[in-house]
Structure formats: structure tokens, C-alpha cells
């Protein structure tokens, strides 16, 4: 009979290999990358509009400063 610790080490090794094999296919396939690169697939499709809206938002937030910005509430940031 094999010692218990050798059996546990082998079982742990098999479990690690199985867990790592689940990460074998990470990312998009080559034929899908053209679809994912389209502007409509981006998280922020209108970065200039978002930047403008965030500037207005943090300029108006006098007490809290807005989203991670220091603001005075006067719009002079």
C-alpha cells in the first residue's frame, strides 16, 4: 500500500492540472477579432461625449468632488 501523502500529492497534482486546463482557451479566436475591434463593441463608444459629461458632473459636485476629482463647484476645473 502507498503512503497517504503520496496519494494526496498525486491527487493535488491532478486537480491542479485539471484547473489549469480550464484556462487553455482564453481570448478571442482570430476570426472573431475583427468583430470585437468594431467601435460598437467598445465599452465606451463615445469617449469625447463621456469626457464632456464627466467634466460637467464633477464641476457641479461641490461638496463631494464628483468622480475621483477635486471640484470646487464653480465649473473652473
N, CA, C and O of each residue as an XYZ file, in Angstrom:
308
protein
N       0.826     -1.174      0.000
C       0.000      0.000      0.000
C       0.882      1.253      0.000
O       1.907      1.294      0.681
N       0.474      2.288     -0.778
C       1.246      3.518     -0.869
C       0.974      4.383      0.352
O      -0.111      4.342      0.932
N       1.969      5.160      0.728
C       1.724      6.101      1.832
C       0.645      7.117      1.433
O       0.463      7.431      0.256
N      -0.040      7.604      2.422
C      -1.166      8.511      2.203
C      -0.699      9.820      1.580
O      -1.385     10.382      0.726
N       0.476     10.312      2.005
C       0.908     11.616      1.493
C       1.237     11.562     -0.001
O       1.039     12.560     -0.695
N       1.724     10.453     -0.513
C       1.982     10.339     -1.946
C       0.670     10.357     -2.737
O       0.596     10.952     -3.811
N      -0.330      9.722     -2.216
C      -1.635      9.713     -2.868
C      -2.236     11.119     -2.874
O      -2.816     11.549     -3.871
N      -2.094     11.821     -1.769
C      -2.611     13.189     -1.693
C      -1.861     14.121     -2.643
O      -2.472     14.980     -3.278
N      -0.547     13.958     -2.744
C       0.248     14.795     -3.641
C      -0.149     14.539     -5.084
O      -0.278     15.482     -5.865
N      -0.343     13.302     -5.444
C      -0.769     12.984     -6.810
C      -2.172     13.506     -7.092
O      -2.433     14.030     -8.176
N      -3.060     13.370     -6.142
C      -4.421     13.885     -6.323
C      -4.409     15.405     -6.462
O      -5.145     15.966     -7.273
N      -3.580     16.057     -5.677
C      -3.463     17.510     -5.773
C      -2.879     17.905     -7.130
O      -3.328     18.876     -7.738
N      -1.892     17.166     -7.600
C      -1.309     17.435     -8.911
C      -2.321     17.290    -10.033
O      -2.361     18.114    -10.947
N      -3.134     16.252     -9.968
C      -4.177     16.058    -10.976
C      -5.188     17.195    -10.909
O      -5.625     17.693    -11.946
N      -5.565     17.610     -9.705
C      -6.527     18.706     -9.550
C      -5.973     20.005    -10.124
O      -6.704     20.759    -10.766
N      -4.690     20.272     -9.898
C      -4.069     21.489    -10.439
C      -4.037     21.441    -11.957
O      -4.332     22.441    -12.612
N      -3.684     20.301    -12.525
C      -3.661     20.173    -13.984
C      -5.048     20.349    -14.594
O      -5.195     20.970    -15.647
N      -6.047     19.809    -13.941
C      -7.415     19.989    -14.436
C      -7.852     21.446    -14.352
O      -8.519     21.952    -15.253
N      -7.476     22.114    -13.274
C      -7.832     23.524    -13.123
C      -7.130     24.378    -14.176
O      -7.732     25.302    -14.724
N      -5.880     24.083    -14.459
C      -5.155     24.860    -15.458
C      -5.635     24.574    -16.876
O      -5.556     25.446    -17.741
N      -6.123     23.386    -17.122
C      -6.618     23.078    -18.463
C      -7.897     23.840    -18.771
O      -8.246     24.006    -19.940
N      -8.595     24.302    -17.757
C      -9.785     25.119    -17.970
C      -9.452     26.488    -18.512
O     -10.317     27.142    -19.094
N      -8.217     26.944    -18.339
C      -7.777     28.249    -18.821
C      -7.039     28.144    -20.148
O      -6.388     29.102    -20.563
N      -7.125     27.017    -20.813
C      -6.363     26.813    -22.042
C      -6.867     27.696    -23.176
O      -6.088     28.075    -24.050
N      -8.146     28.030    -23.178
C      -8.690     28.837    -24.271
C      -9.171     30.163    -23.709
O     -10.355     30.337    -23.418
N      -8.248     31.088    -23.561
C      -8.594     32.429    -23.102
C      -8.374     33.371    -24.273
O      -7.341     33.311    -24.941
N      -9.329     34.226    -24.518
C      -9.195     35.191    -25.594
C     -10.093     34.851    -26.770
O     -10.767     33.821    -26.798
N     -10.076     35.746    -27.726
C     -10.920     35.582    -28.904
C     -10.164     34.840    -29.997
O      -8.939     34.915    -30.098
N     -10.913     34.138    -30.791
C     -10.313     33.456    -31.932
C      -9.940     34.480    -32.993
O     -10.473     35.590    -33.000
N      -9.044     34.121    -33.875
C      -8.548     35.054    -34.884
C      -9.672     35.573    -35.775
O      -9.640     36.733    -36.186
N     -10.654     34.747    -36.079
C     -11.736     35.169    -36.961
C     -12.792     36.001    -36.231
O     -13.677     36.561    -36.878
N     -12.720     36.094    -34.908
C     -13.651     36.928    -34.150
C     -13.075     38.290    -33.803
O     -13.813     39.179    -33.379
N     -11.802     38.468    -33.970
C     -11.164     39.717    -33.545
C     -11.619     40.915    -34.362
O     -11.666     42.027    -33.837
N     -11.953     40.721    -35.624
C     -12.427     41.853    -36.416
C     -13.772     42.360    -35.901
O     -14.043     43.559    -35.955
N     -14.611     41.458    -35.403
C     -15.897     41.881    -34.848
C     -15.722     42.603    -33.520
O     -16.419     43.578    -33.240
N     -14.791     42.122    -32.702
C     -14.573     42.736    -31.399
C     -13.856     44.073    -31.497
O     -13.905     44.863    -30.555
N     -13.196     44.342    -32.607
C     -12.475     45.596    -32.781
C     -13.380     46.724    -33.272
O     -12.944     47.873    -33.337
N     -14.604     46.427    -33.612
C     -15.513     47.468    -34.095
C     -15.807     48.465    -32.988
O     -15.787     48.129    -31.804
N     -16.080     49.691    -33.393
C     -16.351     50.745    -32.424
C     -17.594     50.451    -31.582
O     -17.652     50.815    -30.408
N     -18.575     49.799    -32.179
C     -19.810     49.495    -31.449
C     -19.602     48.446    -30.358
O     -20.451     48.300    -29.478
N     -18.491     47.715    -30.402
C     -18.213     46.689    -29.405
C     -17.362     47.206    -28.247
O     -17.105     46.464    -27.300
N     -16.923     48.454    -28.304
C     -16.092     49.013    -27.252
C     -16.948     49.354    -26.033
O     -18.150     49.590    -26.153
N     -16.316     49.378    -24.862
C     -17.057     49.720    -23.647
C     -17.518     51.165    -23.665
O     -18.598     51.478    -23.164
N     -16.722     52.040    -24.232
C     -17.066     53.448    -24.314
C     -16.997     53.838    -25.781
O     -15.913     54.097    -26.303
N     -18.147     53.882    -26.455
C     -18.153     54.145    -27.893
C     -18.005     55.628    -28.212
O     -17.608     55.976    -29.324
N     -18.309     56.498    -27.278
C     -18.184     57.942    -27.488
C     -17.320     58.548    -26.377
O     -17.857     59.133    -25.436
N     -16.006     58.420    -26.469
C     -15.156     58.882    -25.369
C     -15.189     60.393    -25.158
O     -15.084     60.852    -24.021
N     -15.330     61.168    -26.216
C     -15.357     62.639    -26.064
C     -16.634     63.088    -25.350
O     -16.588     63.970    -24.492
N     -17.758     62.491    -25.697
C     -19.023     62.840    -25.044
C     -18.975     62.449    -23.573
O     -19.442     63.195    -22.712
N     -18.410     61.277    -23.286
C     -18.290     60.830    -21.900
C     -17.386     61.766    -21.112
O     -17.688     62.111    -19.969
N     -16.281     62.176    -21.718
C     -15.362     63.104    -21.044
C     -16.056     64.431    -20.751
O     -15.884     64.992    -19.669
N     -16.834     64.933    -21.697
C     -17.560     66.190    -21.508
C     -18.591     66.060    -20.394
O     -18.710     66.947    -19.548
N     -19.339     64.954    -20.390
C     -20.351     64.760    -19.348
C     -19.724     64.603    -17.965
O     -20.262     65.109    -16.980
N     -18.594     63.907    -17.888
C     -17.922     63.763    -16.602
C     -17.374     65.096    -16.104
O     -17.361     65.355    -14.900
N     -16.922     65.941    -17.028
C     -16.441     67.259    -16.615
C     -17.580     68.086    -16.032
O     -17.404     68.754    -15.014
N     -18.738     68.045    -16.668
C     -19.896     68.767    -16.138
C     -20.298     68.196    -14.785
O     -20.626     68.940    -13.860
N     -20.269     66.874    -14.677
C     -20.669     66.230    -13.426
C     -19.762     66.632    -12.278
O     -20.246     67.025    -11.216
N     -18.448     66.539    -12.475
C     -17.582     66.840    -11.336
C     -17.483     68.331    -11.084
O     -17.114     68.735     -9.981
N     -17.799     69.172    -12.074
C     -17.796     70.616    -11.838
C     -18.981     71.032    -10.975
O     -18.896     72.005    -10.226
N     -20.087     70.295    -11.080
C     -21.281     70.634    -10.311
C     -21.286     70.040     -8.912
O     -22.053     70.482     -8.057
N     -20.443     69.046     -8.664
C     -20.410     68.400     -7.360
C     -19.475     69.165     -6.432
O     -18.284     68.860     -6.362
N     -19.998     70.145     -5.729
C     -19.158     70.990     -4.891
C     -18.733     70.295     -3.608
O     -17.586     70.435     -3.183
N     -19.623     69.558     -2.992
C     -19.292     69.005     -1.683
C     -18.497     67.709     -1.762
O     -17.591     67.491     -0.958
N     -18.821     66.854     -2.714
C     -18.153     65.559     -2.748
C     -17.009     65.504     -3.750
O     -16.167     64.611     -3.656
N     -16.950     66.402     -4.682
C     -15.852     66.406     -5.633
C     -16.100     65.577     -6.871
O     -15.237     65.525     -7.748
N     -17.243     64.927     -6.979
C     -17.538     64.159     -8.182
C     -16.859     62.813     -8.187
O     -16.622     62.220     -7.135
N     -16.554     62.341     -9.346
C     -15.959     61.017     -9.514
C     -14.441     61.115     -9.442
O     -13.793     61.359    -10.460
N     -13.889     60.938     -8.315
C     -12.459     60.921     -8.036
C     -11.755     62.212     -8.438
O     -10.538     62.210     -8.628
N     -12.481     63.300     -8.572
C     -11.882     64.579     -8.902
C     -12.112     65.535     -7.746
O     -13.083     65.411     -7.000
N     -11.211     66.482     -7.612
C     -11.426     67.558     -6.656
C     -12.143     68.684     -7.401
O     -11.644     69.201     -8.400
N     -13.287     69.041     -6.911
C     -14.043     70.070     -7.597
C     -14.474     71.158     -6.627
O     -14.731     70.903     -5.451
N     -14.545     72.350     -7.138
C     -14.963     73.452     -6.317
C     -16.410     73.814     -6.506
O     -16.951     74.598     -5.726
N     -17.059     73.271     -7.517
C     -18.457     73.570     -7.760
C     -18.665     74.794     -8.613
O     -19.800     75.100     -8.978
N     -17.587     75.516     -8.949
C     -17.754     76.734     -9.730
C     -17.602     76.465    -11.226
O     -17.873     77.356    -12.031
N     -17.184     75.287    -11.614
C     -17.015     74.973    -13.028
C     -15.681     75.412    -13.589
O     -15.497     75.408    -14.806
N     -14.748     75.790    -12.738
C     -13.459     76.310    -13.210
C     -12.377     75.256    -13.218
O     -11.196     75.599    -13.275
N     -12.730     74.010    -13.164
C     -11.712     72.937    -13.150
C     -11.170     72.732    -14.517
O     -10.306     71.879    -14.718
